[in-house]
Amino acid sequence: QVQLVESGGGSVQAGESLRLRCVASGTGQSITTMGWYRTAPGKQRELIAWMAGIDRKGYKDPVKGRFTLSKDADQNTYYLQMNSLRPDDTAVYYCGVAGSWGPGTQVTVSS
């Protein structure tokens, strides 16, 4: 089973940026599909961005144009660049692969 660890969260002001990282281990083959999710206070976990195949990417409307996925396939490491952060981006962010989750990383955005 794949193990995932997220990092890069923190507390920032609105308009600032953060770069989240997800490192995957315990898999003997390249990961072809992964997603970034978040759980905001009082809400359910939601998918916000995903990567599939060689270079297919998708973003949900709340983050489209502000967040960008990238990967370092050789290192099984995935990044989520988050720009123009807003207070409603405050959440615990997770990466998910094949039903496995990391512990998450907290992002707090203040106005």
C-alpha positions as a Markdown table, in Angstrom:
| # | Residue | x | y | z |
|---|---|---|---|---|
| 1 | Gln | 0.0 | 0.0 | 0.0 |
| 2 | Val | 1.3 | 3.4 | -0.9 |
| 3 | Gln | 2.3 | 5.8 | 1.9 |
| 4 | Leu | 1.8 | 9.5 | 1.5 |
| 5 | Val | 3.2 | 12.4 | 3.4 |
| 6 | Glu | 2.1 | 16.0 | 2.8 |
| 7 | Ser | 4.1 | 19.1 | 3.8 |
| 8 | Gly | 4.4 | 22.8 | 3.1 |
| 9 | Gly | 1.3 | 24.1 | 4.8 |
| 10 | Gly | 1.3 | 27.2 | 7.1 |
| 11 | Ser | -0.3 | 30.4 | 8.1 |
| 12 | Val | -0.3 | 33.2 | 5.5 |
| 13 | Gln | -2.1 | 36.4 | 4.7 |
| 14 | Ala | -4.7 | 36.6 | 1.9 |
| 15 | Gly | -3.0 | 37.1 | -1.5 |
| 16 | Glu | 0.2 | 35.2 | -0.5 |
| 17 | Ser | 1.3 | 31.8 | -1.8 |
| 18 | Leu | 2.2 | 28.4 | -0.5 |
| 19 | Arg | 3.6 | 25.3 | -2.2 |
| 20 | Leu | 2.4 | 22.0 | -0.9 |
| 21 | Arg | 4.4 | 18.8 | -1.4 |
| 22 | Cys | 3.3 | 15.2 | -1.4 |
| 23 | Val | 5.8 | 12.4 | -1.3 |
| 24 | Ala | 4.7 | 8.9 | -2.1 |
| 25 | Ser | 6.5 | 5.7 | -1.1 |
| 26 | Gly | 5.9 | 2.0 | -0.9 |
| 27 | Thr | 4.8 | 1.6 | -4.5 |
| 28 | Gly | 6.7 | -0.4 | -6.9 |
| 29 | Gln | 5.5 | 1.4 | -10.0 |
| 30 | Ser | 4.9 | 4.9 | -11.1 |
| 31 | Ile | 1.7 | 6.6 | -9.9 |
| 32 | Thr | -0.5 | 7.5 | -12.8 |
| 33 | Thr | -3.4 | 9.1 | -11.0 |
| 34 | Met | -3.4 | 11.3 | -7.9 |
| 35 | Gly | -5.5 | 14.0 | -6.4 |
| 36 | Trp | -5.2 | 16.9 | -4.0 |
| 37 | Tyr | -8.1 | 17.3 | -1.6 |
| 38 | Arg | -9.0 | 19.5 | 1.3 |
| 39 | Thr | -11.2 | 19.5 | 4.3 |
| 40 | Ala | -12.4 | 23.0 | 5.4 |
| 41 | Pro | -13.8 | 23.6 | 8.9 |
| 42 | Gly | -17.3 | 22.1 | 9.1 |
| 43 | Lys | -17.2 | 20.7 | 5.6 |
| 44 | Gln | -16.5 | 17.4 | 4.0 |
| 45 | Arg | -13.3 | 16.5 | 2.2 |
| 46 | Glu | -13.4 | 17.7 | -1.4 |
| 47 | Leu | -11.3 | 17.0 | -4.5 |
| 48 | Ile | -9.7 | 20.2 | -5.8 |
| 49 | Ala | -7.2 | 19.1 | -8.3 |
| 50 | Trp | -6.1 | 15.9 | -10.0 |
| 51 | Met | -3.5 | 14.5 | -12.3 |
| 52 | Ala | -4.0 | 11.5 | -14.5 |
| 53 | Gly | -1.9 | 9.8 | -17.2 |
| 54 | Ile | 1.2 | 11.4 | -18.6 |
| 55 | Asp | 0.1 | 15.0 | -18.2 |
| 56 | Arg | -3.6 | 15.4 | -17.8 |
| 57 | Lys | -4.6 | 17.8 | -15.1 |
| 58 | Gly | -7.9 | 19.1 | -13.8 |
| 59 | Tyr | -9.0 | 21.7 | -11.3 |
| 60 | Lys | -12.2 | 22.5 | -9.6 |
| 61 | Asp | -13.7 | 26.0 | -10.0 |
| 62 | Pro | -12.8 | 27.4 | -6.6 |
| 63 | Val | -9.0 | 26.9 | -7.3 |
| 64 | Lys | -8.9 | 27.1 | -11.1 |
| 65 | Gly | -6.4 | 29.7 | -12.2 |
| 66 | Arg | -4.8 | 30.0 | -8.8 |
| 67 | Phe | -3.5 | 26.5 | -8.0 |
| 68 | Thr | -1.2 | 24.5 | -10.2 |
| 69 | Leu | -0.2 | 20.9 | -10.0 |
| 70 | Ser | 3.2 | 19.6 | -10.9 |
| 71 | Lys | 5.2 | 16.4 | -10.3 |
| 72 | Asp | 8.7 | 15.0 | -10.1 |
| 73 | Ala | 7.9 | 11.6 | -11.3 |
| 74 | Asp | 11.4 | 10.3 | -10.6 |
| 75 | Gln | 11.0 | 11.1 | -6.9 |
| 76 | Asn | 7.3 | 10.2 | -6.8 |
| 77 | Thr | 6.7 | 13.7 | -5.5 |
| 78 | Tyr | 3.8 | 15.9 | -6.3 |
| 79 | Tyr | 3.3 | 19.6 | -5.8 |
| 80 | Leu | 0.4 | 22.0 | -5.5 |
| 81 | Gln | 1.4 | 25.6 | -6.0 |
| 82 | Met | -1.2 | 27.8 | -4.4 |
| 83 | Asn | -1.3 | 31.5 | -5.4 |
| 84 | Ser | -3.6 | 34.3 | -4.5 |
| 85 | Leu | -4.7 | 32.5 | -1.4 |
| 86 | Arg | -8.0 | 33.5 | 0.2 |
| 87 | Pro | -9.4 | 32.9 | 3.7 |
| 88 | Asp | -11.9 | 30.4 | 2.2 |
| 89 | Asp | -8.9 | 28.3 | 1.2 |
| 90 | Thr | -8.3 | 27.6 | 4.9 |
| 91 | Ala | -8.4 | 23.8 | 5.3 |
| 92 | Val | -6.4 | 20.7 | 5.9 |
| 93 | Tyr | -4.9 | 19.6 | 2.5 |
| 94 | Tyr | -4.4 | 16.0 | 1.6 |
| 95 | Cys | -3.0 | 14.1 | -1.3 |
| 96 | Gly | -4.7 | 10.9 | -2.3 |
| 97 | Val | -3.6 | 7.9 | -4.4 |
| 98 | Ala | -5.6 | 4.7 | -4.9 |
| 99 | Gly | -7.6 | 5.1 | -1.8 |
| 100 | Ser | -4.7 | 6.0 | 0.4 |
| 101 | Trp | -4.2 | 9.3 | 2.2 |
| 102 | Gly | -1.5 | 11.2 | 4.0 |
| 103 | Pro | -2.0 | 12.8 | 7.4 |
| 104 | Gly | -2.6 | 16.2 | 5.8 |
| 105 | Thr | -1.1 | 19.6 | 6.1 |
| 106 | Gln | -2.9 | 22.6 | 7.6 |
| 107 | Val | -3.3 | 25.8 | 5.5 |
| 108 | Thr | -4.6 | 28.9 | 7.3 |
| 109 | Val | -5.2 | 32.1 | 5.4 |
| 110 | Ser | -6.1 | 35.2 | 7.2 |
| 111 | Ser | -7.6 | 38.4 | 5.8 |
